[in-house]
Amino acid sequence: MYLHVGDDCIIHAKDIVAILDRKGSDIPSLLQYWNRTGKIPESSVLPPDCKSIVITTEQIYFSPFASSTLKKHLTRINGHSVFNF
């Protein structure tokens, strides 16, 4: 089962660790942490169209889709919720 997260990017649903809303209060500190640890390039900034952040076991993706939309698609694909959000 795969999830389209935007910009021709499709990821395997089993690799998803978390889907975060861009407006979350922890996002600025998480971006700093990810920059320090090399998870995202130092020069990375949130794209203006970013509405959510998808964290997988391998990479971090900035998605133009709302976190609620991505979660709904995961539920629809699998027939039931695969995550406890």
C-alpha positions in Angstrom: 0.0 0.0 0.0 1.4 3.4 -1.1 0.6 7.0 -0.3 1.0 9.9 -2.7 2.4 12.8 -0.6 2.8 15.3 -3.5 5.2 16.4 -6.2 5.3 13.0 -7.9 6.4 11.4 -4.6 4.8 8.1 -3.5 5.9 6.4 -0.3 5.3 2.9 1.1 2.7 3.3 3.9 4.5 0.8 6.1 7.5 3.1 6.3 5.5 6.1 7.7 6.5 6.9 11.3 4.4 10.1 11.7 2.3 12.7 9.8 2.6 16.1 11.4 0.6 19.3 10.8 2.9 22.1 9.6 1.3 24.5 12.1 2.2 22.4 15.1 4.0 24.2 17.9 7.0 21.8 17.8 7.8 22.2 14.1 10.4 25.0 14.4 12.4 23.0 17.0 12.0 19.8 15.0 13.4 21.5 11.9 16.4 22.7 13.9 17.0 19.2 15.2 16.6 17.6 11.7 19.1 20.2 10.3 21.6 19.4 13.1 21.3 15.6 12.6 21.4 15.8 8.8 17.9 14.4 8.3 17.2 17.4 6.0 19.8 19.7 4.3 20.9 22.7 6.4 19.5 25.1 3.8 16.0 23.4 3.9 13.1 25.7 4.7 9.5 24.7 4.6 8.1 25.2 1.1 5.3 27.8 1.0 2.8 25.2 -0.1 3.8 22.8 2.7 0.8 21.8 4.9 2.2 18.7 6.5 5.4 16.9 7.2 5.6 13.1 6.6 8.3 11.3 8.5 9.4 7.9 7.3 12.0 5.5 8.5 14.4 6.8 5.8 13.5 10.4 5.0 11.4 13.5 5.8 8.9 14.8 3.2 7.2 18.2 3.0 3.7 17.7 1.6 1.3 20.2 0.1 -1.6 18.0 1.4 -3.2 18.6 4.8 -2.3 16.0 7.5 -6.0 15.1 7.9 -6.2 14.4 4.1 -3.2 12.1 4.2 -4.5 10.3 7.2 -7.9 9.9 5.4 -6.2 8.4 2.4 -4.3 5.9 4.5 -7.6 4.8 6.1 -9.3 4.6 2.7 -6.5 2.5 1.2 -6.3 0.0 4.1 -10.0 0.0 5.0 -9.2 0.9 8.6 -6.9 3.2 10.4 -3.3 1.9 10.4 -2.1 4.6 12.9 -3.4 5.9 16.2 -3.5 9.6 15.5 
